Each structure stands twice: as structure tokens, then as C-alpha cells.
Amino acid sequence: MVGVWIDRNADATIQRFVAMNEIRCCFAEKSIAKKWKWYPTIGGQRSYKKPLAVMEIGEDADEVDSRAWFLFERAQLKQNFLGFFKDRLNLYRHLHENNGNIPIADSPDDGQKIVVLSCSTFNIAKVVHEEIGLHKFPFPVWVLIDEWFDTGDLITQAFAAPQKDGNTYELKRLKLNI
């Protein structure tokens, strides 16, 4: 039975890891990623569904701790991506409400945590935001858009986040200064 599942889902699983590994390599090449971990334990329990990866950025200096942790999620090709992202974001909301943050193994509880949803196109990211409302969560939710760094743009310019525009929240491109 497991072999049948692997045969049916191997392409989607491989594509997901290839895409995330490309993202990991882009951050490593720019010396932005200080640490990267696949499937980190969250919430202090192994029973919680794990994010695909977590990346630490910034520095822990004597004067100030400027580190932040990006929790990456990416849906598989044939997966209900809206349901997948909604389930993961609701898990993170639960952890945040119970702990005041999203606890990640081997990171301080009070560090800045940013959930990053990896999407292939800006149009898909807009659908995710319109259907889920990324601005409604008690922690930052950003989107990393493949097509923005696949065209040669820097990966630090391939993010979008919900920003208030009048009475609505629109996804707007971010240019990270890291």
C-alpha cells in the first residue's frame, strides 16, 4: 500500500522538495540563511504537523538580537492547496494563542516568527490571500513567489505580504533589507 502511495505522489513530493531546496540555496548563496532545518518540531510536541522547513536569519549580538525565523510551507502539486495552507495557519494560530508565539525546537520562544507560504505565481498567492485572509492571523504571514526570483530578481525581493489599502488588505511586494 505504501508503495502505491509513493508511486502516485512521488512527482509532487519531489517537485515540492526541489522547489524548497532551490529557495534554501538562494538564501545560502546570499549568506542570509544562518540555519536551515527540514521538518522542525514545533509546539514542543512531535505530534504536531511539522512545517516543511525553518530558516534562521539575522544575528544575535551583545546589544541586540535581530534574529527571525521563517517557517516555510509549500503545498504539493495535486493537493488542495487552500485547505493545506488554511490547516497549517490554523495550527500556528492555536500554538500562538496558547504560547504567545510559535515555539520551534532549538529557537528562543520570544524570537520573531514569520510564516512563509511558498507559491509559484503571484496570481496563486492572491487567491490564497483572498480565500484565507492572511492579515487575520496574530503573526506575520508572507508569501514567497517563485516567478519573482525565477526571472533573475533577488530572492529578497520575491516576497509579498498583506498591507492595508483603504478598507481592504492587498498583497503587496516586499523588498527585504537583509
N, C-alpha and C positions, 0 to 999 in steps of 0.2 A: 504493500500500500504506500509506503514512504517513497519507494522508487517511482511510482506513478505520479505522485505529487511533484517530485523533483523534475521528472520529465516534462510535466505540464508547466511548471513555473520557473525552470532554470533560466530561460532567456530574460524574463522580467527581473529575477533576482540578480543575475549577472549585470544587467543594464543598470540597476539601482546602485550596485557597488562600484561599477566603473565610473558612473557619474559622480558619486561622492568621493571616490579616490582622486578624480581629476580636481575636484574642489580642494581636497586636502593638499594635493601637490601644489596648487596655485598659492595657497596660503603659506606653505612651507617655503616655496621659492622666493617669496617676498619677505621671508623671516617674520611673518605676522603670527603664525601659529607657534605658541610656546610648548603646548602639549596637545596631543590628539589621542582620543581613546574611542575605539569601536564598542558599541553596546555597553555603556557605563551603567552601573547600578544607580538607581535614583530612589529617593524617599526612604533610604535606609533598609530597604527590603528587596530581596531578589524576586519577589512575586510580582512586582510592578513591571509592566511592559517597559522595556528599555528604549531610550532614543537610539537612533541609528549610530550617532556619534556625538561626542562633545569635544569642543576645541577651546583651549585657554588662550587668551590674548592679553597683552599688557604686561606691566612689570609690578613686582612687589618690592618697592623701595622703602628705605627707612622713613621718609617723610610722608609718603602716600602709597596706598595700594590701588593701582589703576587697572587691576586685572578684571576681566569679564569672561564669562563662559557662554559660548554659543551651543545650544542644544539643537542638533540638526535632525530634521525629519524629511523623508522623501518617500512618496507613495510609489508603488510598483506600477508598471505599465497598465496591466489589465485590472487593477484594483479600483474599488470605489474610493477615489482619492478624497472626495469631500468627507465621506464617512470616516476614513482613516485619519485625516487631519483633525476633524472635529473630536473624535475619540481621544486622540493624543493631547489636544489642547485642553479638553475637559479633565484628563488625568493630571496635567500640570496645574490646572486651576485648583483641583482638590488638594494637591500637595502644597500649593502656595497658601491656600486658605488655612490648612492645618499647621503649617510650619512657618508662615511668614515669608517663605521663599521656596524655591525648588531645590531640595537637597540633592546634591550629586556626590557620589563617593569620591573621596580624595580632593574635595574643594571646600573652602570655607562656606558656612551656611549664609553668611551675610554678603557674599560676593554678588555682583550684578549678573543675573542670568537672563539671557535673551534667547527665545525660541525662534529658530530659523527654519522656515518651510522652504525646501528646495523645489522649484518649479522650472519647467523647461522654457516657458514663454510668459511674457507679461500678461497676455490675454488669459492664460490659465490662472495666474496669480490674482487677476482682477475678479475672476469668477469665485475663487476661494474666498477672497475678502467680502464680496457681495453676499455670498451664501452663509458665511460663518460670522462675519463681523470681527475682524482681527483686533479692532480697537476696544472691544468689550472685555478683554482679559486683564487681570491685575498685574501683568508683567508685559514687557515689550515682546511683540510678535512681528518679526520681519520676514521678508520673502527674498530669497536669493534666486536670481533669474538667469538661467543658463544662457539664453540668447544674448544677454548683455555682456557676458565675458567671453562667449564663443566668437564674438566679432572682433576680438582684439582689445576690447576695453579692459581696464584693470578690474580684478575681482572686487576691489574695494569700492568700485562704482557700479556693482551689479546687484545692489540691494534696493528694496522698496519697503516702505512702512506706511501704515495708515496715519494720515495727518488731517487735522480739521480744516475743512474748506467750506466756510459758511455754516450751514446746518448739517453738513454731512462729513463723513470721513472718506477721503480718497487715498488710494495708494499713490505715493509719490516716491520718486527715485531719491535714494540717499547716496551721498559720497562720503564714505568713511575716511576720517582723518587719522589713520593708524599706519 
